[in-house]
Amino acid sequence: MDKNKKTFKILSIDGGGIKGLYSSSILKRLEAKFKCLTSDHFDMICGTSTGGLIALALASKIPAEEICKFYEEKGELIFPKHPIRNIPFIGKIDTGFLKQIAKGGKYKQEGLKKSLIEIFGDRKIGDSNNLLCIPSYSVTEAKPKVFKYDHLEGDLSRDNGALMSDIALATSAAPTYFPMAELQYYNNEQFIDGGVWANNPTLVGLLEALNNFVGTDKSYDKISVLSLSSLSITGGNPVGLKNERSFKDWGSDLFETSMNGQSYFTDFFLKKITEISDINIDYIRIPSVSISKDQESLIQLDVANKEAYDLMKIKAEEQSLVYEKDEKIKELFTTKKTYIINHG
């Protein structure tokens, strides 16, 4: 890192449901390797959906090891199994999927809400140790919403009083999986998962940094970004699939395809920006790893069981062993953040 430059450091974490265990397991390994808390080393933390949950927990100075335990201990409460039933004229069907297409969502909100309250307690956005960008989507206003720490540079005074548990709920309310999140703090405005528009929130954080913190007339003149992918199925499908597909045919692929496409484009865009732009930016992304065909059924938004957890932890270990040797990663986790939040 050029010692004459003041670098603004951003951590960005993709959405992916229970697969947040993969992302948090990578961070657990990096924290252990460099003997640190992630929160002390990034000026801004961005996260969407499950990545938003992780971002808020990290910004609360919760160790990544504890976040991993959260996923393993609460996963089956958040994503309970549904029985298979034989439906006349349809055949055998997962009753959870039946709820997803006809009864207001695959899962009830109570398990997720209870789990979020347990991890965050009464912490508010204003208690954060880091600047934040947590994407959601306001159904009430029909436009994207980014929850932020109210920083002076942007003259913000909107979100600091909101409960972290509520914000985590709003960014994680995946359509057809969970009910919308109705937040009293925002006059009962209704929100859904930020993954519908920013599953990879890196561009959200980059824009926030350039608007308020980085530039010739600002406090910082360089940006360093670490982007964490969720674990995803990257092998594609053979040609010859049925062209006419209903919601039943698409199933969870409908939401995941949208999320994966958005995440891919954001990564592609950031790589190109670093090549052709005058913006002084270091960008590194820890991607998903290869998944075999027989492992694909375990790598879903809502498959919460020991076999899936073990696979995610193994894959995270594989990636960590590679990326913990990267000099840019080492630099990020061995230099402290320089944007200091004073809670008065």
Long-range contacts (C-beta under 8 A, 24 or more apart in sequence): 1-224, 1-331, 1-335, 2-222, 5-221, 5-222, 5-280, 6-219, 6-220, 6-221, 6-222, 6-338, 7-220, 7-222, 7-223, 7-224, 7-338, 8-43, 8-44, 8-209, 8-213, 8-214, 8-220, 8-222, 8-223, 8-224, 8-338, 8-339, 9-41, 9-42, 9-43, 9-44, 9-223, 9-224, 9-225, 9-226, 9-332, 9-335, 9-337, 10-42, 10-43, 10-44, 10-45, 10-46, 10-202, 10-205, 10-206, 10-209, 10-223, 10-224, 10-225, 10-226, 11-38, 11-42, 11-44, 11-45, 11-46, 11-55, 11-58, 11-225, 11-226, 11-228, 12-45, 12-46, 12-47, 12-51, 12-200, 12-201, 12-202, 12-205, 12-225, 12-226, 12-227, 12-228, 13-45, 13-46, 13-47, 13-48, 13-51, 13-52, 13-54, 13-55, 13-201, 13-227, 13-228, 14-48, 14-51, 14-199, 14-200, 14-201, 14-227, 14-228, 14-229, 14-230, 14-263, 15-47, 15-48, 15-49, 15-50, 15-51, 15-52, 15-171, 15-172, 15-193, 15-194, 15-195, 15-199, 15-230, 15-259, 16-49, 16-50, 16-51, 16-199, 16-230, 16-231, 16-232, 16-259, 16-301, 17-49, 17-50, 17-79, 17-174, 17-177, 17-300, 17-301, 17-302, 18-50, 18-71, 18-75, 18-78, 18-79, 18-300, 18-301, 18-302, 18-303, 18-304, 18-308, 19-50, 19-230, 19-231, 19-232, 19-299, 19-301, 19-312, 20-50, 20-51, 20-53, 20-54, 20-67, 20-71, 20-230, 21-68, 21-71, 21-72, 21-75, 21-309, 21-312, 21-313, 21-316, 22-230, 22-231, 22-288, 22-312, 22-313, 22-315, 22-316, 23-50, 23-51, 23-54, 23-228, 23-229, 23-230, 23-316, 24-54, 24-64, 24-67, 24-68, 24-71, 25-64, 25-68, 25-312, 25-313, 25-316, 25-317, 25-320, 26-228, 26-286, 26-316, 26-319, 26-320, 26-323, 27-54, 27-58, 27-64, 27-67, 27-228, 28-63, 28-64, 28-65, 28-67, 28-68, 28-316, 29-316, 29-317, 29-320, 29-324, 30-64, 30-320, 30-323, 30-324, 30-329, 30-333, 31-63, 31-64, 31-65, 31-333, 32-65, 33-320, 33-324, 33-333, 34-330, 34-333, 34-334, 36-333, 36-334, 37-61, 37-63, 38-64, 38-333, 39-129, 39-130, 40-129, 40-336, 40-337, 41-332, 41-333, 41-334, 41-335, 41-336, 41-337, 42-130, 42-226, 42-332, 42-337, 43-130, 43-131, 43-213, 43-337, 43-338, 43-339, 44-130, 44-131, 44-132, 44-133, 44-205, 44-208, 44-209, 44-339, 45-130, 45-131, 45-132, 45-133, 46-132, 46-133, 46-134, 46-135, 46-201, 46-202, 46-204, 46-205, 47-134, 47-171, 47-201, 48-134, 48-135, 48-171, 48-193, 48-194, 48-195, 48-198, 48-199, 48-200, 48-201, 49-171, 49-172, 49-174, 49-193, 49-194, 49-195, 49-199, 50-172, 50-230, 51-201, 51-228, 51-230, 52-134, 52-135, 52-136, 52-167, 52-168, 52-171, 52-172, 52-194, 53-116, 53-168, 53-171, 53-172, 55-132, 55-134, 56-120, 56-128, 56-132, 56-134, 56-164, 56-167, 56-168, 57-119, 57-120, 58-130, 59-128, 59-129, 59-130, 59-132, 59-149, 60-120, 60-123, 60-127, 60-128, 60-129, 60-164, 61-129, 62-119, 68-313, 70-115, 70-119, 71-309, 72-309, 74-111, 74-115, 74-118, 75-304, 75-305, 75-309, 76-304, 76-305, 77-111, 77-114, 77-115, 78-107, 78-111, 78-112, 78-115, 78-304, 79-107, 79-111, 79-302, 79-303, 79-304, 80-107, 80-111, 82-106, 97-248, 97-251, 100-176, 100-177, 101-176, 101-247, 101-248, 104-179, 105-176, 105-177, 105-178, 105-179, 106-176, 106-177, 106-178, 106-302, 107-177, 107-178, 107-302, 108-178, 108-179, 109-169, 109-173, 109-178, 109-179, 109-181, 112-169, 112-172, 112-178, 113-165, 113-169, 116-164, 116-165, 116-168, 116-169, 117-165, 119-165, 120-163, 120-164, 120-165, 120-168, 121-165, 122-163, 123-163, 123-164, 123-165, 124-160, 124-161, 124-162, 124-163, 124-164, 125-149, 125-150, 125-159, 125-160, 125-161, 125-162, 125-164, 125-167, 126-150, 126-160, 126-161, 126-343, 127-164, 127-343, 128-164, 128-341, 129-341, 130-337, 130-339, 130-341, 131-208, 131-339, 131-341, 133-201, 133-204, 133-205, 133-208, 134-167, 134-168, 134-170, 134-171, 134-194, 134-201, 135-171, 135-194, 135-197, 135-198, 135-201, 135-204, 136-167, 136-170, 136-171, 136-173, 136-181, 136-191, 136-192, 136-193, 136-194, 137-191, 137-192, 137-193, 137-194, 137-196, 137-197, 138-189, 138-190, 138-191, 139-180, 139-190, 139-191, 139-192, 140-189, 140-190, 140-191, 141-189, 144-194, 144-197, 144-198, 145-170, 145-191, 145-194, 146-204, 146-208, 147-171, 148-208, 149-341, 151-212, 153-212, 153-213, 153-218, 153-219, 154-208, 154-211, 154-212, 161-185, 162-186, 174-255, 174-301, 175-255, 176-255, 177-255, 177-301, 177-302, 195-255, 195-258, 195-259, 195-262, 196-258, 197-262, 198-262, 198-266, 199-258, 199-259, 199-260, 199-262, 199-263, 200-227, 200-229, 200-262, 200-263, 200-266, 200-267, 202-227, 202-266, 202-267, 202-270, 203-266, 203-269, 203-270, 206-270, 206-281, 210-279, 213-339, 221-280, 222-280, 222-281, 222-282, 223-279, 223-280, 223-281, 223-282, 224-281, 224-282, 224-328, 224-331, 224-332, 225-270, 225-281, 225-282, 225-283, 225-284, 226-284, 226-285, 226-286, 226-328, 226-329, 226-332, 227-267, 227-270, 227-283, 227-284, 227-285, 227-286, 228-285, 228-286, 229-263, 229-267, 229-285, 229-286, 229-287, 229-288, 230-263, 230-288, 231-288, 231-289, 231-291, 231-299, 231-312, 231-315, 232-256, 232-260, 232-263, 232-288, 232-291, 232-299, 233-291, 233-296, 233-299, 234-288, 234-290, 234-291, 235-290, 235-291, 235-293, 235-296, 252-300, 252-301, 252-302, 255-301, 256-300, 256-301, 282-328, 284-323, 284-326, 284-328, 284-329, 286-319, 286-323, 287-319, 289-315, 289-318, 289-319, 291-315
